[in-house]
Amino acid sequence: MFTSTFSPSPRLLIKAGLVVSNLMGLSPAYAVTQCVDNSALLLTTLALGQSQGQPLTIKLVKGTYLMTNDLEFLMAQRTSIQGGYNADCTVQSVDAANTVIDMGQKFFSLSLHELDPTSYLRVEALTVRNALSFTLRVGLFHPLVADDEGQAIVRNVRLTQIGGADSPLTPVTMAAYGGPMIMENVVLDHLETTDGCAVIFSGDSGAGALINHVTADLWSGDDF
């Protein structure tokens, strides 16, 4: 089953990440771009992003990143993860196959709560595979006042082998409050769910959605 729900989310899944005191190249004085070429540096950079004072762009060098920890973080500023770069992150090839984050049956979840309509979480030009779930949550619902705003953006991405019997969550979830959700040139395949729902888009009355060139192919027996 494919579900598009523009209503308040009953809860936000937020798990504590790692606390990292320092990382070379991340300065609070200006917007930060970090070139990443290994799994440990990716984990550390995201962890530091929980307290980062400036927007963060993570450029991933082409290759496969094997994760042994969940990537579950509440980011402090707008964050972009972009794959397909050469060794010094000066040239990008926009092809999801060039950069693979293999989650090793761990959770991929990024959240951002910020009072800024230009805030975003963005994932581009990469493949996420073998994850228990893939979640982007931007903004925060408030019942009596205006929502925290933000955008959830996924472009030129493949999400494959997501979900499974060990996951209580919907395989793919995108939520934005007061801002748009954007999915362009995205392939979803081998999404396994235990509750019959493979993909959820969630937002409020101020949110919009752009879905362009998105295809889905589920495991046998599952619904979309």
C-alpha positions in Angstrom: 0.0 0.0 0.0 1.2 3.5 -0.8 0.0 6.1 1.7 0.0 9.8 1.5 -1.1 11.2 4.8 -1.3 15.0 5.4 -2.2 14.9 9.0 -0.3 15.3 12.3 2.1 12.6 13.0 1.4 10.9 16.4 5.1 10.8 17.3 8.5 11.5 16.1 11.2 8.8 16.3 14.3 10.4 17.7 17.2 8.4 19.0 20.3 9.7 20.6 23.3 9.7 18.4 27.0 9.8 19.1 28.6 12.8 20.9 31.7 13.9 19.2 33.8 16.7 20.5 35.7 17.7 17.5 36.2 17.0 13.8 38.9 18.5 11.6 37.4 20.7 8.9 34.1 21.5 10.5 34.2 25.1 11.6 31.2 27.0 13.2 32.2 30.2 11.4 30.6 29.4 8.0 28.6 26.8 6.0 30.5 23.6 6.1 31.3 21.1 3.3 32.9 17.9 4.4 34.5 15.4 1.9 34.0 11.9 3.1 35.6 8.7 1.8 35.0 6.1 4.5 32.2 4.8 6.8 33.7 6.0 10.1 34.1 9.6 8.9 30.5 9.5 7.6 29.2 8.4 11.0 31.3 11.0 12.8 30.3 13.8 10.5 26.6 13.1 11.0 27.1 12.8 14.7 28.8 16.2 14.9 26.0 17.6 12.8 23.7 17.3 15.8 25.4 20.3 17.3 26.8 22.0 14.2 26.0 25.8 14.1 26.0 26.1 10.3 24.5 24.2 7.4 26.3 21.0 6.5 27.0 19.4 3.1 28.5 16.0 3.1 30.1 15.0 -0.2 30.7 11.2 -0.5 33.5 9.9 -2.7 32.4 7.1 -5.0 32.4 3.7 -3.4 30.6 1.5 -0.9 30.2 2.5 2.7 29.5 -0.4 5.0 27.8 0.7 8.2 27.9 -1.1 11.5 25.9 1.5 13.4 22.4 3.0 12.9 22.4 6.4 11.2 19.8 8.0 13.4 20.4 11.6 14.1 18.5 14.9 14.9 20.4 17.4 12.9 21.0 21.0 14.1 21.0 22.7 10.7 20.0 22.0 7.1 21.9 19.0 5.9 22.7 17.6 2.4 24.3 14.2 1.7 25.5 14.0 -1.9 27.2 11.0 -3.6 29.2 10.5 -6.7 32.4 12.6 -6.1 36.0 12.0 -7.1 38.7 11.6 -4.5 39.0 15.3 -3.6 35.3 16.0 -4.0 35.8 18.5 -6.8 33.8 16.7 -9.5 30.5 14.9 -9.1 28.9 12.1 -11.3 25.2 12.0 -10.7 24.6 8.3 -10.7 23.1 6.5 -7.7 25.1 3.3 -8.6 28.4 5.0 -8.0 27.9 5.6 -4.2 26.3 2.9 -2.0 25.6 3.2 1.7 25.1 -0.4 2.9 23.3 -0.2 6.2 24.0 -3.8 7.3 20.4 -4.2 8.6 20.6 -1.0 10.6 18.2 2.1 10.6 18.7 5.2 8.4 16.9 8.1 10.0 17.6 11.8 9.8 15.4 14.5 11.5 15.6 18.3 11.5 13.5 20.7 13.6 14.2 24.3 12.8 12.1 27.5 12.6 13.1 28.3 9.0 11.1 27.6 5.8 14.3 27.2 3.9 15.5 24.3 6.1 15.9 20.9 4.4 17.3 17.4 4.6 18.5 16.4 1.2 19.8 13.0 -0.1 21.1 12.9 -3.6 23.0 10.7 -6.1 23.5 7.6 -4.0 22.0 4.2 -3.1 20.9 3.2 0.3 20.5 -0.6 0.6 20.1 -3.3 3.2 18.4 -1.0 5.8 15.7 -1.8 8.3 14.1 1.5 7.4 14.8 4.8 5.6 13.3 7.9 7.2 13.5 11.7 6.6 11.5 14.0 9.0 11.7 17.7 8.6 9.9 20.3 10.7 7.7 19.6 13.7 3.9 19.6 14.2 2.4 22.0 16.8 -1.3 21.6 17.6 -2.0 25.3 18.5 0.7 27.4 16.7 2.4 27.3 13.3 4.5 24.3 12.6 8.2 24.3 12.3 8.8 24.3 8.6 11.2 22.5 6.3 11.7 20.4 3.1 12.5 16.7 2.6 14.3 16.2 -0.7 15.4 12.9 -2.3 16.8 13.1 -5.9 18.7 10.6 -8.1 18.5 7.9 -5.4 17.9 4.2 -5.2 16.4 2.7 -2.1 16.7 -1.1 -2.2 16.4 -4.0 0.3 14.6 -1.8 2.8 12.6 -3.2 5.7 12.2 -6.8 6.9 10.7 -8.9 9.6 13.0 -7.4 12.2 11.8 -3.8 11.6 8.7 -2.4 13.3 8.7 0.6 10.9 7.4 1.3 7.5 10.3 0.8 5.0 10.3 4.3 3.6 8.9 7.4 5.4 9.2 11.0 4.4 7.6 13.7 6.6 7.6 17.5 6.2 5.5 20.1 8.0 4.8 23.5 6.3 7.3 22.7 3.5 7.4 20.5 0.4 8.4 16.9 0.0 10.3 16.2 -3.2 11.2 12.9 -4.8 12.7 13.0 -8.3 14.4 10.2 -10.3 14.0 7.7 -7.4 13.9 3.9 -7.6 12.3 1.9 -4.8 12.8 -1.8 -5.0 12.7 -4.8 -2.6 10.8 -3.0 0.1 9.6 -5.6 2.6 6.9 -4.7 5.1 5.2 -6.5 7.9 2.0 -4.3 7.9 1.3 -4.0 4.2 2.4 -0.4 3.8 5.7 0.2 2.1 5.9 4.0 1.7 4.4 6.8 3.7 4.4 10.5 2.9 3.2 12.6 5.9 2.7 16.4 6.3 0.2 19.1 7.1 -2.1 21.4 5.2 0.9 23.7 4.4 3.0 21.0 2.9 3.1 20.1 -0.8 4.6 17.2 -2.6 6.5 16.8 -5.9 6.9 13.2 -7.1 8.6 12.9 -10.5 10.0 9.8 -12.2 9.6 7.5 -9.2 9.3 3.8 -9.7 8.7 1.0 -7.2 9.2 -2.8 -7.3 8.4 -4.7 -4.1 9.2 -8.1 -2.9 6.8 -10.8 -3.8 3.7 -10.8 -1.6 3.9 -7.1 -0.5 1.5 -4.4 -1.4 2.2 -0.8 -2.6 
